[in-house]
Amino acid sequence: MFGKRGNTDKVRKKRVKLHEVTLENDIRYRGPLSFFHFQILGWLCIVLSQVALIVQLAGRIDIDVAVDTAGALGLLQNVANLSLPFLLISVFAQLLNTEGGYMKQIVKNAAAMAGIWALSCLVFYRYVVGGIGAFIENPGETLPAIQTVIAQVAPSGFVAFNIFVDLFLCALSMFFLNYRPRRIFTGKTRFLFRLLALLPIAYEVGCMVLKERSARGLVEIPIWAYPLLTVKPPMTFVLFLVLALFVKTRELRFRRHGKTHEEYTAFLQTRRNSWNFSVFLAIMLVVVSIADLAVVLGFTMGEMVQSTVTSIETSLSATPTPDPSALERALTAATQGDGFDMEVFEANLPGAASETDATHEPINLDEIDEETLKAAIGDAMQEENLDTAMNRGLGIALAVGFGGSVYLFMLAPLVLLFSYTRKPKYPWMGMLVPVAGFALILVAYVEGIHQILYLLPVGKVSLDELKEMIVAGVSMIQ
């Protein structure tokens, strides 16, 4: 009953250390999903995002459609937020597979980014602005009128839609952080090459600042710059940088034991490293989701606090405590010349500031009675004021991009089935995925416009009236 166990039970299996992992002692598990599957899922989410726009437009035309599709629209919009994470993980996997993939990904995404920018400017300025200008007496008024319409449709003051800007910046960041130059920036100067990773980071931060100031109405972003704005939420970019640093620090740990860069490149192709990467990515997806939610709450609370403080200061400065001696000095100064000078009197009143003096004296709470202070705080803390400040802070956070990564935790289980070392059977099919995605988007818009035509508030005509309209139109052409 209490017999000795076999030697195989006594001897525990020795855990293979990181630098000892090779293709010979590798684990068996490999996730069934490759970067090709994530690429397909990303483009499907993009197609669904366009379907959501069509459904939203139909709901604005017909209130019954809006009520019937409210649940489906919310689901479509949530799924659409996952498009960029899918594509970023796909790009990251391709970058890990081979060093040669860096330049391929950079050139491909840069060309796509520039192509969409050029096409957008051509369509907008040549055909939209030019087409509308053909019907206006003063064509110079066309662009300001369109900008006014865009400001009403997009309260943040801009529309970001070129996802290839994000893919290009992420590929560039990965390139500067992990690529090993062979001719230039070798040896100690390689540190300077690593510092170039600050360029895409600075571009990302610059876009965030522009979006924030545009949402506050402080700047006006030109329409030609819309295709150059980043689309992805900032926390998704942070996630990508964390993954790039994970790969870099893992190399440092690996090479600490006397290993070479070539041996680390071979280690990247092991199933164990792929599994470790998937586990780390799943954990970071949950962490980033929580952090993104915390940032949105921080924006909202910060705006509420700032609004409350400003309201209290305004209330207190608008009701200064009368000072008889200061009033006497103001009267004396105003009667120095001939008659009574009202401007001099107002300039010397307590709390008055000259037009050239932009600074204001801080409010001394010791000089304010308790009842006045309570009244100012009560006015500032009214529910209506707090709701306005909360909505303003939430709108600014969403305009910058925060809040768009809250749904990343939904990808965590799926990432555990992902392996960047798994390669598709037909690699050339990856080139067809964007083509198929654009084709599906075109089909979605054609079918969506067809369905919206039935919802337009346009009076029906008889078949005879339709024939007369067609004959009249043809005769005009002839």
C-alpha distance (Angstrom), angle and dihedral (degrees) to the residues before:
residue distance angle dihedral
M1 . . .
F2 3.76 . .
G3 3.77 95.2 .
K4 3.76 121.9 151.9
R5 3.75 118.1 -88.6
G6 3.74 121.3 -122.2
N7 3.75 121.6 -91.2
T8 3.80 89.8 -109.2
D9 3.80 89.2 64.3
K10 3.79 93.0 49.1
V11 3.72 96.6 50.0
R12 3.75 110.4 71.1
K13 3.72 118.5 -147.9
K14 3.76 108.9 -98.7
R15 3.79 112.9 -118.5
V16 3.77 112.1 -123.3
K17 3.78 111.9 -125.5
L18 3.78 123.0 -129.7
H19 3.80 96.6 -103.4
E20 3.80 91.6 45.4
V21 3.79 96.2 59.4
T22 3.80 113.9 113.9
L23 3.77 136.3 160.9
E24 3.83 88.4 -95.8
N25 3.84 97.5 57.6
D26 3.82 95.2 32.7
I27 3.81 123.4 134.8
R28 3.78 121.1 -102.4
Y29 3.79 101.0 -129.3
R30 3.78 118.5 98.5
G31 3.78 121.7 168.3
P32 3.80 114.6 -112.2
L33 3.83 93.6 -133.5
S34 3.81 122.3 80.8
F35 3.80 133.3 -170.9
F36 3.81 87.2 -91.6
H37 3.81 91.1 63.8
F38 3.80 91.6 48.0
Q39 3.79 89.6 49.6
I40 3.80 90.1 54.3
L41 3.81 91.7 47.1
G42 3.81 90.5 49.4
W43 3.80 93.7 53.7
L44 3.80 91.5 44.8
C45 3.81 88.0 55.7
I46 3.82 89.1 50.6
V47 3.80 90.1 52.8
L48 3.81 90.2 49.0
S49 3.81 89.9 50.9
Q50 3.82 89.3 58.3
V51 3.79 90.0 47.2
A52 3.81 87.5 53.3
L53 3.82 90.3 54.2
I54 3.80 90.9 51.5
V55 3.81 92.3 48.2
Q56 3.82 89.9 48.1
L57 3.82 90.8 51.3
A58 3.80 91.0 49.4
G59 3.81 89.5 50.6
R60 3.80 91.4 54.6
I61 3.80 90.3 52.9
D62 3.81 96.0 46.2
I63 3.80 121.1 28.4
D64 3.82 91.9 -158.1
V65 3.79 90.3 59.0
A66 3.81 89.8 49.6
V67 3.80 91.1 54.5
D68 3.81 94.3 45.4
T69 3.82 94.9 47.6
A70 3.82 99.3 39.4
G71 3.80 94.1 105.4
A72 3.80 95.3 41.7
L73 3.81 91.4 47.0
G74 3.80 92.0 54.5
L75 3.80 90.9 49.9
L76 3.81 92.3 48.4
Q77 3.80 92.2 49.9
N78 3.81 92.3 49.6
V79 3.80 92.0 49.5
A80 3.82 90.5 46.3
N81 3.82 89.5 60.3
L82 3.82 88.9 65.6
S83 3.81 94.9 61.0
L84 3.78 96.8 89.5
P85 3.83 96.3 44.0
F86 3.81 89.4 53.0
L87 3.81 91.5 50.6
L88 3.81 93.7 44.0
I89 3.81 92.0 52.4
S90 3.80 88.7 48.3
V91 3.81 91.7 51.8
F92 3.80 91.5 45.7
A93 3.80 91.1 52.1
Q94 3.79 91.6 51.9
L95 3.80 90.6 49.8
L96 3.80 90.8 52.7
N97 3.79 93.4 50.6
T98 3.80 96.4 66.9
E99 3.79 140.1 -6.4
G100 3.78 89.5 -127.1
G101 3.77 87.8 65.9
Y102 3.80 92.6 72.1
M103 3.78 97.0 73.5
K104 3.79 92.1 37.5
Q105 3.80 92.5 55.4
I106 3.81 93.8 42.4
V107 3.80 94.6 50.3
K108 3.80 93.8 42.6
N109 3.81 95.0 50.3
A110 3.81 93.4 40.4
A111 3.80 90.8 52.8
A112 3.82 91.7 47.6
M113 3.83 91.1 47.4
A114 3.79 92.8 50.3
G115 3.80 91.9 43.9
I116 3.80 93.5 53.7
W117 3.82 90.8 45.9
A118 3.82 91.9 51.7
L119 3.80 93.2 44.2
S120 3.80 92.2 48.0
C121 3.80 93.0 50.6
L122 3.81 91.4 46.2
V123 3.80 94.5 50.0
F124 3.79 95.0 42.6
Y125 3.82 102.8 42.6
R126 3.79 97.6 31.3
Y127 3.78 103.7 38.4
V128 3.82 108.6 16.1
V129 3.81 99.3 39.1
G130 3.81 93.3 30.9
G131 3.79 93.8 45.1
I132 3.80 94.2 50.4
G133 3.80 90.6 42.9
A134 3.79 89.7 60.4
F135 3.84 88.8 69.6
I136 3.83 97.6 43.9
E137 3.79 126.1 84.3
N138 3.81 92.5 -140.1
P139 3.86 107.9 37.3
G140 3.80 90.4 -170.6
E141 3.81 89.3 73.1
T142 3.81 93.0 59.5
L143 3.81 99.3 82.8
P144 3.85 96.1 47.5
A145 3.81 89.2 48.5
I146 3.81 91.6 51.6
Q147 3.80 90.3 47.9
T148 3.81 88.9 53.7
V149 3.81 90.5 52.7
I150 3.82 91.4 48.2
A151 3.82 89.8 50.7
Q152 3.82 89.2 56.0
V153 3.81 94.5 45.5
A154 3.83 94.0 41.9
P155 3.84 108.2 36.6
S156 3.82 90.4 -172.1
G157 3.81 89.9 64.5
F158 3.81 98.5 -118.8
V159 3.81 144.2 61.6
A160 3.84 118.7 -140.9
F161 3.81 115.5 -165.1
N162 3.83 110.7 139.1
I163 3.82 103.2 103.2
F164 3.80 91.0 177.1
V165 3.83 88.3 74.1
D166 3.80 88.1 65.2
L167 3.80 94.1 44.2
F168 3.81 90.6 49.8
L169 3.83 93.2 49.7
C170 3.81 92.2 48.3
A171 3.82 93.2 48.3
L172 3.81 89.4 47.9
S173 3.82 91.9 50.2
M174 3.78 91.4 50.2
F175 3.82 90.0 47.9
F176 3.80 94.7 53.8
L177 3.81 94.0 43.1
N178 3.80 100.6 46.7
Y179 3.81 111.6 15.6
R180 3.82 117.2 104.0
P181 3.83 112.3 -141.9
R182 3.80 112.8 -142.4
R183 3.81 102.2 -163.3
I184 3.79 110.8 15.6
F185 3.83 123.4 42.2
T186 3.78 94.4 20.6
G187 3.79 125.5 155.8
K188 3.80 116.4 1.9
T189 3.80 92.6 -9.4
R190 3.80 88.4 68.4
F191 3.80 85.9 85.7
L192 3.80 88.1 68.9
F193 3.78 89.2 53.5
R194 3.80 90.2 53.5
L195 3.81 90.0 52.1
L196 3.80 89.1 61.5
A197 3.81 86.0 76.0
L198 3.81 84.8 79.2
L199 3.83 89.2 71.7
P200 3.84 97.3 70.5
I201 3.80 88.9 38.8
A202 3.82 90.0 53.5
Y203 3.82 90.2 49.1
E204 3.81 89.8 52.1
V205 3.80 92.3 48.9
G206 3.81 91.0 46.3
C207 3.80 91.0 54.3
M208 3.80 89.8 49.4
V209 3.81 91.5 52.7
L210 3.82 91.7 47.6
K211 3.80 91.6 50.0
E212 3.80 92.4 47.9
R213 3.80 94.0 49.7
S214 3.79 91.4 43.8
A215 3.81 90.5 52.2
R216 3.81 88.9 52.6
G217 3.81 90.6 49.3
L218 3.81 93.8 -116.6
V219 3.83 97.2 120.1
E220 3.80 136.0 24.0
I221 3.80 115.0 -136.8
P222 3.84 111.7 -145.9
I223 3.78 115.8 -119.3
W224 3.82 93.0 -120.9
A225 3.82 87.9 62.8
Y226 3.82 94.7 56.7
P227 3.85 93.5 88.1
L228 3.82 89.4 50.9
L229 3.82 95.2 57.1
T230 3.77 120.7 100.8
V231 3.79 116.2 -107.5
K232 3.77 104.2 -167.5
P233 3.81 121.9 87.6
P234 3.82 112.9 -97.9
M235 3.80 91.7 -119.2
T236 3.81 89.8 58.7
F237 3.80 88.6 56.6
V238 3.80 88.6 48.8
L239 3.81 88.2 52.8
F240 3.80 90.4 53.1
L241 3.81 91.5 50.5
V242 3.80 90.5 49.3
L243 3.81 89.8 52.8
A244 3.81 91.0 49.2
L245 3.81 90.5 50.5
F246 3.81 89.2 47.3
V247 3.80 89.8 57.9
K248 3.82 91.8 46.0
T249 3.81 96.6 47.8
R250 3.79 89.7 45.3
E251 3.80 88.6 57.0
L252 3.80 90.6 50.9
R253 3.81 90.4 52.3
F254 3.78 91.1 46.8
R255 3.81 95.5 49.0
R256 3.79 92.8 44.9
H257 3.81 86.8 83.3
G258 3.79 94.9 58.9
K259 3.79 97.4 -87.0
T260 3.80 123.6 143.9
H261 3.79 130.4 -126.5
E262 3.80 89.7 -109.2
E263 3.80 90.1 55.9
Y264 3.80 89.5 50.1
T265 3.82 90.0 51.3
A266 3.80 87.8 55.0
F267 3.82 89.7 46.8
L268 3.81 89.5 56.4
Q269 3.80 88.7 64.4
T270 3.82 93.7 57.5
R271 3.77 120.9 108.3
R272 3.78 92.4 -130.3
N273 3.81 92.8 59.7
S274 3.79 89.6 45.8
W275 3.82 90.0 53.3
N276 3.82 92.2 46.5
F277 3.79 89.5 50.3
S278 3.82 91.6 50.8
V279 3.81 92.0 49.6
F280 3.82 92.2 48.2
L281 3.81 90.6 47.2
A282 3.82 91.9 50.4
I283 3.81 90.9 51.7
M284 3.80 92.7 46.8
L285 3.81 91.6 50.0
V286 3.80 89.1 59.9
V287 3.82 92.6 43.6
V288 3.81 93.0 49.2
S289 3.81 91.2 48.5
I290 3.80 90.7 54.7
A291 3.81 92.4 43.8
D292 3.81 91.8 50.0
L293 3.79 91.2 52.1
A294 3.82 89.7 49.1
V295 3.82 91.2 52.1
V296 3.81 91.5 51.5
L297 3.81 90.3 50.5
G298 3.81 88.6 47.7
F299 3.81 91.5 53.4
T300 3.80 90.6 48.8
M301 3.81 95.8 46.7
G302 3.80 91.9 44.0
E303 3.79 91.9 53.4
M304 3.81 91.1 47.7
V305 3.81 92.2 50.4
Q306 3.81 92.4 46.1
S307 3.79 91.7 48.4
T308 3.81 91.9 48.7
V309 3.82 93.6 49.0
T310 3.81 92.2 46.8
S311 3.80 91.5 48.8
I312 3.81 92.1 50.6
E313 3.80 92.5 48.1
T314 3.80 91.0 48.6
S315 3.81 92.2 49.8
L316 3.79 93.9 48.2
S317 3.79 95.2 44.8
A318 3.82 90.1 49.4
T319 3.82 92.1 57.8
P320 3.84 107.2 46.4
T321 3.77 119.5 -179.5
P322 3.84 110.2 -106.2
D323 3.80 115.1 -112.0
P324 3.87 114.3 -162.9
S325 3.81 94.1 -159.5
A326 3.80 92.4 50.2
L327 3.82 89.6 47.9
E328 3.81 90.1 52.4
R329 3.82 91.1 50.9
A330 3.82 90.4 50.9
L331 3.81 91.4 51.0
T332 3.81 91.3 49.0
A333 3.79 92.6 50.4
A334 3.82 92.2 47.8
T335 3.83 93.5 52.9
Q336 3.80 97.7 48.1
G337 3.79 92.6 100.4
D338 3.77 132.7 38.6
G339 3.79 109.3 -44.6
F340 3.79 126.6 -26.2
D341 3.84 119.3 -36.9
M342 3.84 109.4 -154.3
E343 3.83 94.0 -170.0
V344 3.79 92.4 55.3
F345 3.81 90.0 46.4
E346 3.84 93.0 52.4
A347 3.80 92.3 44.5
N348 3.81 91.0 55.9
L349 3.80 96.8 45.4
P350 3.83 116.9 114.8
G351 3.82 110.4 -85.0
A352 3.82 93.6 13.1
A353 3.80 116.3 136.8
S354 3.75 127.6 -158.3
E355 3.80 119.2 -116.4
T356 3.78 91.3 -114.7
D357 3.81 94.9 48.8
A358 3.81 109.7 83.1
T359 3.80 94.6 178.3
H360 3.78 124.2 90.5
E361 3.75 129.9 -155.5
P362 3.82 112.6 -109.4
I363 3.78 116.1 -108.8
N364 3.79 113.5 -101.9
L365 3.80 106.7 -143.1
D366 3.82 90.7 -163.8
E367 3.81 89.5 67.4
I368 3.82 94.0 51.7
D369 3.76 120.2 84.2
E370 3.79 119.5 -123.2
E371 3.80 95.8 -114.3
T372 3.82 92.9 54.7
L373 3.81 91.3 48.5
K374 3.82 92.4 49.3
A375 3.79 90.9 49.1
A376 3.82 91.8 51.0
I377 3.81 92.0 48.7
G378 3.80 91.0 46.5
D379 3.80 92.3 53.0
A380 3.81 92.2 47.5
M381 3.83 92.7 48.5
Q382 3.78 95.6 53.2
E383 3.79 112.7 133.0
E384 3.79 92.9 -122.1
N385 3.81 92.5 55.3
L386 3.80 92.7 46.4
D387 3.81 92.3 48.9
T388 3.80 90.6 50.6
A389 3.81 92.0 50.0
M390 3.81 91.9 45.5
N391 3.80 92.6 51.3
R392 3.81 90.7 46.5
G393 3.81 92.0 51.3
L394 3.80 92.0 46.0
G395 3.80 91.1 49.0
I396 3.81 92.1 51.3
A397 3.81 91.9 47.9
L398 3.80 91.9 50.4
A399 3.82 91.7 45.5
V400 3.82 91.0 55.1
G401 3.80 89.1 48.6
F402 3.78 103.4 -104.0
G403 3.78 114.1 137.2
G404 3.80 93.3 38.2
S405 3.82 92.0 96.7
V406 3.80 96.5 54.0
Y407 3.81 90.5 97.6
L408 3.82 95.3 54.2
F409 3.80 91.8 98.1
M410 3.81 87.1 71.4
L411 3.81 88.5 69.4
A412 3.82 94.6 55.1
P413 3.85 96.8 89.5
L414 3.79 91.2 44.0
V415 3.81 92.5 50.6
L416 3.82 90.1 59.5
L417 3.81 86.8 64.9
F418 3.81 91.0 51.3
S419 3.80 126.0 97.5
Y420 3.79 121.7 -178.3
T421 3.82 90.4 -159.7
R422 3.79 92.6 62.8
K423 3.78 109.2 96.5
P424 3.79 124.7 -158.9
K425 3.79 117.6 -107.1
Y426 3.81 91.6 -124.8
P427 3.84 108.3 33.5
W428 3.80 92.6 -177.7
M429 3.80 89.6 67.8
G430 3.81 88.6 73.5
M431 3.81 88.4 73.5
L432 3.80 90.3 57.7
V433 3.81 95.7 54.4
P434 3.87 96.0 78.0
V435 3.82 89.8 44.0
A436 3.80 91.1 51.8
G437 3.82 89.4 45.6
F438 3.80 93.0 54.4
A439 3.80 89.9 46.2
L440 3.81 91.6 53.3
I441 3.82 90.5 48.0
L442 3.81 89.8 52.5
V443 3.81 91.0 49.4
A444 3.83 90.2 48.2
Y445 3.82 92.3 53.3
V446 3.81 94.4 44.7
E447 3.80 92.3 49.9
G448 3.81 92.3 40.1
I449 3.81 93.3 52.6
H450 3.79 88.8 46.8
Q451 3.81 90.9 55.4
I452 3.83 93.3 43.0
L453 3.82 90.7 56.3
Y454 3.81 88.3 69.4
L455 3.81 90.4 54.3
L456 3.80 98.1 51.7
P457 3.83 114.0 113.4
V458 3.79 92.5 -120.0
G459 3.78 123.2 135.4
K460 3.82 116.6 -111.0
V461 3.80 120.0 -115.4
S462 3.77 130.7 -154.1
L463 3.78 122.9 -109.9
D464 3.82 91.8 -106.6
E465 3.82 91.1 52.6
L466 3.79 89.9 49.4
K467 3.81 90.6 51.9
E468 3.80 90.7 50.7
M469 3.82 90.8 50.5
I470 3.81 91.6 50.1
V471 3.82 92.3 47.9
A472 3.82 90.5 48.7
G473 3.80 91.2 49.7
V474 3.80 92.8 48.7
S475 3.78 92.0 48.1
M476 3.81 90.4 52.9
I477 3.82 90.2 53.8
Q478 3.80 92.1 49.9
